[in-house]
Amino acid sequence: MSEKLQRFTKLLRDMFELEKSDLDFGIYRIMNIRKNQINNFIENTLASEVNSILSKYATDNSQVRKRIEEIEKQCESVGVKVEDSKLREEYAEYKALLASGTGVAEMESDVYSALYNFFSRYYDEGDFISKRRYKEGVYAIPYEGEEVKLYWANHDQYYIKTSENFRDYSFKVDVHGEKYTIHFKLVDANTEQNNNKESDDKKREFILLDENFLEAEGNELTIKFEYRVPASEQDSVNKLKDNTKLNKSAVDKIKGAVSENADLKRFVWAINMPAPTDKNKTRTILEKHLETYVAKNTFDYFIHKDLRGFLNRELDFYIKAEIMHLDDLDTDNEVKVNAYLAKVKAIKKVGRTIIDFLAQIEDFQKKLWLKKKFVVETNWCITLDKIDESFYPEIAANDAQRQEWVELYAIDEIAGDLMTVAYSIPLTVDFLKQNKNLVLDTKHFTTEFKERLIASIDNLDEETNGLLIHSENFQALNLLQEKYREKIKCIYIDPPYNSPSSEIVYKNNFKHSSWLSLMENRLNLSRKLSSGDGSIVVAIDKYEHNGLFALLKQLYPNYDIVSVSVEHNKKGTQGDHFSFSNEYAIFVMPETLKELNRVEIPENEWEYSNLRNWGGESLREDAANCFYPIYVKDNEIIGFGDVCEDDFHPASSNILRDDGIIEIYPIDDEGIERKWRYARQTVEQIKKYLKIDTSRKGNLQIKLAKATEQFKTMWYSPLYNAGDYGTKILSSLGLGNKLFDYPKSIFTVRDCIYAVSDSNDTILDYFAGSGTTGHAVINLNREDGGNRKYILVEMGNYFNTVTKPRIKKVVYAKDWKDGKPQNRNTGVSQIFKYIRLESYEDTLNNIELSRTPEQERQLRMDANFFNEYLVSYMLDIESRGSLLNLDRFKEPFGYKMKIAENNETKETTIDLVETFNYLLGLAVTRQKSAARFNAVPDPKGGYENAVMLTEDKEGKYIFKTVEGIMPNGDKALVIWRNLTEDLAADNAALDAFFVKYRAETKNSEFDIIYVNGDNNLENLKSEKEQWKVHLIELEFKKR
C-alpha cells in the first residue's frame, strides 16, 4: 500500500469512526457492528475502483524507467555526463514522458492525495465543517441575492451536544455488594491561564487538576479536571488525551494516588475493575469511563442537515478551483489529456462514493435526532383541593409523600390548637382537609393509584396549569409540535450567554458558530408553536447580542424586533473599557400585536390631567355619548348620569342640586360644551383613577390619573437586580445552588411576560433553568386572578432538585425564608404534569443492526450489489426493527427500552399512551385507568364466539381509554389493549369492551377511533355514525 493510500485510508477510518472501537455507546457502537465490512470497503473496494478507472488511461512506464537507467549507466561507465552525450535527446524524451504522470502508480498517488486534501479540510473529530484555511477563495458561500445575509460555519447543521455530562459525570461500581460512585467534576472549566488564550492552533483539553485532584466522602470519589488550553509541561502529563488515546501518565497518576493514600484505598477495586475490549484486554472501568467522558465532550457536536448536498457542492468547487487547470488541457498530447481527465473522473467518482457512505451515516443520525422521542416517565403534581376526598385516606397513609412535605413545606412545625389539626405520623385525613394547598406528587404512589386519580379529573388538559419536561430542549420542542402548533402566545427564554462564566459546550475554535447553531435550531422549531399574534422574548448579554439580533432578524423578517436594556447589577461587572451593569431582553413582536400591555405607575407617582377633552375633535358634537354628568357629593364621586339629550344644554359646568349633589359637565371656562375623554359605557371602569380638583375660577373639575405608561427601552428598578430578586429568592426557597450564579430577577421575567401576553395565555420557556419563568407566571396569576399556563423545559439533573421543587414551593405559599413558608394561607390551586423524554443517546443505544438469512444470501451473491447496499442502504434497512418495534405493541403497557440515567442504563417501561397523545396533538378531556377483564361466552352477542366481559383484577384482557380533541377539532377515542396469540378472541373482547364503554359513557359521538392491533371495530358502527378506525401502530410509524 502506497504512502498516499495509507494516509487516505487512515483518514477514512477516522471519518467512519472505526478508530473508536473501544467506545461502546452511540454511533461508535453501531459502526462497530459492521466494522470488518467497512474496513474491507475502505482498504480494498475503493482502491480497486480507483485502479479500474485509471488503468485504461495509464501507460506502462516500467520500460521507460529501464531505458533511463540504461542511459545513465552507459554514460557513467565512460565518464560522460548525460547532457553532453549523444543520448541526451532520447534521455530528455523519456524523462518528459515519465514526468507526465501517466503511470498507474503516479496517477493513483495524485488521486489519493487530492481526496485526502479534500476530505481533511472538512472533517474534524466526528463533524464536517468548513475548517479555517489560510488561503483566499477556498470556500463558496451560498447566496440567493438577499439584501443582508447572516452566515456562520455551522449554519447548516444541528447542534446536538449537551452539557449534561460536561461538568459532572458519574458512574457506579458494585464491588462484592459494596456500592461506590465515581464522579468526574469540572472546575474552573473556562479559565485561560497565563493569558494563554485559545487560538486557531491551540485546543482546549481535559487536564487533571494539578493538586488536590481527588476528594472522597463515604463511598463517593470525585476526580477533578480543568478544561482549557495546556499551558505548561506539567499539563502534558496531566491531560487526559494523548492524540487519539488516553494519556497513560494521567491515568497512572489517578490510580497511583488512590492506591498510595490510606484514606482512598477503599476505591482501588472500584476504579480497577476489568472492562476489557478486543483491542485492549487490560482496560479498567476507570479507563472505560474516562474514554467515554472525553468522547462525549470532544467528538460529534453537530449533525449536518444535508451532508450529501454540502460535500458534493464542495467537491465540484474543489475540482474546478484546485484540480482542473485550463493550461493542463492546452496540449496536443492526447495520452496526457486522457490521463489527466481520468484522474479528475476518479477523484469525482470515488469522492462521491465516499460522500454517499458518509451521508448514509449522517442522514441516519439526522433521522434519529429528528425522530419524536418516547415519553419515558409521566407524573403529576396536584394540590389537594383538586383531589376528591375519597383519596385522602390513601394519601395520609403514604409515608414517602409525608416525608417530602416535611422537607419542602416544614409541615412538621404545624402545631395543633382548638382550630388547627396538628401534624402527626402518619398524617390524618383531617390534617389534609385543613391543608389543601399541599402539592401531591404521584411519583410516591403506585401506578394503579395514579391512574385512578387522573381518571377522576374531567377536562384533564383544560384543568392542567403547567407542564414541566425533563429533556434536551430540541427534543421537547419537537414532541410538542402537534399539540401546541400556533397556540403559544409568549415564548420567554434565557439561554446560556456564552460568556466566560456561562459558555456552552462548544467545538474548539467554533465557539460563536456553535452557539448560533444551538439557537437557530431551537428558535426555528419553537417559531412553529407561536400563535399569529405571539411574541418571543430572549434574554442575552453583550457576548452574543449582535449575532442573536441578526439571527432573529433573519428568522422573523416581518416582525418588530427591539432590544431592551435591563439594569440587573447596579454595581456593574468590570470589563476592559466599561463596567457592565446591564443585559438585554430582545422582544420579537408580530405586526398583528398592536400594542404591549402597559406598565403600572405607583400611585404616589400618578400625574393628573383633565378628564374633559381639549384640542381637535373635543367638542360635544364630536361624540354625543361622551356628554353626561358626573355626580359629586362631599368632594367624592358618587355616580355617573345618563348621556344628555341633544337639546339639553347645562347652564354651566357645575350645577348644584337641592339634595347637595353637584352635577359636573365637560364645559370649559369659556362655556364651550366639550366631551369627556371616556364614553358613558366605559367611564365607570376608570373611576379609581379619577379625582376632584378646583379650577382657577373655583369650579369643580374631574382629573384623570396617568396610572400606566408604555414600557421604555431602558429598564431601571431595584426590582430588576439579579442578586436581590434572583439569587436571594432562590436561597429563601431553600434551593440555593452553585449552578445558578446569576438567576434572573423574578420581576424582570414577570415584566417581560406581562408586556406581551394576556391573562389566559400559555407561556413557554425551553431554557427553564431554576424555574424562574414558572414562578413568575404563578405570581402573575396571583396578582390578577389570571389563568396563564406555563411549559418549562430543562435538561439538567437539577430539574429534580431545583426546578420542580421550586414550582411545588411557590404553589404552596407566596413568601419564603430559609426554605420555610411565611404564610401557609397564600397557596394557589394547581395541577402540573412533568414528563421525562428518551434522549438522542438513548435512541442510539437502542439501535441494533440485523439481517435476515435471506438478506445475507442475496448480499453474498453479487459483490457490486453488496457495495451499493453497504454505501447507501445498510443502516436504514438493518435498524428498522429496533427503531420502532411494532411487535411490542401487543403488550403496550410493558414496552421497554434501555434508558440511561446518571450514566447507568436500565430497562425502562415507556409510556406509550402519553407519547401517542403528543404525537396526535390530542387535547385530553378524560383518561380512564387501565382495567382488567375476563371474557365469558355471550349467547345474545349476535355472532359466533361473541363474549361478555367481567371485571377482574387478575383478568386476561387489559383496556385503557383516552378521550380528547384533535388539532382539527375532531373528537377522538383511543383504545389501548394487550393482545394474546388468539386474534379472534382478542377482537371479540374488544367488541364487548366497546359496546360496554359506549353504554356506560352514553357517548358514541366520536369522529375517529384509534386502536392497537388488527380489529373489526367498524362492524359495530350504526348507519348514523360516521367515525373511522385507525391503527395506532400505523399512526406511530407515520408520525
Secondary structure, 3 states (H helix, E strand, C coil): CCHHHHHHHHHHHHHCCHHHCCCCCHHHHHHHHCHHHHHHHHHHHHHHHHHHHHHCCCCCCHHHHHHHHHHHHHHHHHCCCHHHCCCHHHHHHHHHHHHCCCCHHHHHHHHHHHHHHHHHCCEECCEECCCCCCCCCCCCCCCCCCCCCCCCCCCCEEECCCCCCCCEEEEEEEECCEEEEEEEEECCCCCCHHHCCCECCECCEEEECCCCCEEEECCEEEEEEEEECCCCHHHHHHECEECCEECHHHHHHHHHHHHHCCCCHHHHHHHHCECCCCCCCCCEHHHHHHHHHHHHHHCCCEEECCHHHHHHHHHHHHHHHHHCCHHHHCCCCHHHHHHHHHHHHHHHHHHHHHHHHHHHHHHHHHHHHHCCCCEEEEEEEEEHHHCCHHHHHHHHCCHHHHHHHHHHHCHHHCCCCCCCCCCCCCCCHHHHHHCCCCEEEHHHCCHHHHHHHHHCCCCHHHHCCEEEEECCHHHHHHHCHHHHCCCEEEEEECCCCCCCCCCCCCCCCCHHHHHHHHHHHHHHHHHCCEEEEEEEEEEECCCCHHHHHHHHHHHCCCCEEEEEEEECCCCCEECCCCEECEEEEEEEECCCCCCCCCEECCHHHCEEEECECCCCCCEHHHCHHHCCCEEEECCEEEEECCCCCCCCCCCCCEEECCCCCEEECCECCCCCEECECCCHHHHHHHHHHEEEEECCCCCEEEEEEECEECCCCEECCHHHCHHHHHHHHHHHCCCCCCCCCCCCCHHHHHHHHHHHCCCCCEEEECCCCCCHHHHHHHHHHHHHCCCCEEEEEECCHHHCCCHHHHHHHHHHCCCEECCEECCCCCCCCCEEEEEEECCHHHHHHCCCCCCCHHHHHHHHHCHHHHHHHHHHCHHHHHCHHHHCCHHHHHCHHHCEEEEEECCEEEEEECCHHHHHHHHHCCEEEEECCCEEEEEEECCCCCCCCCEEEEECCCCCEEEEEEEEECCCCCEEEEEEECCCCCHHHHHHHHHHHHHHHHHHHCCCCCCEEEECCCCCHHHHCCCCCCCEEEEHHHHHHHC
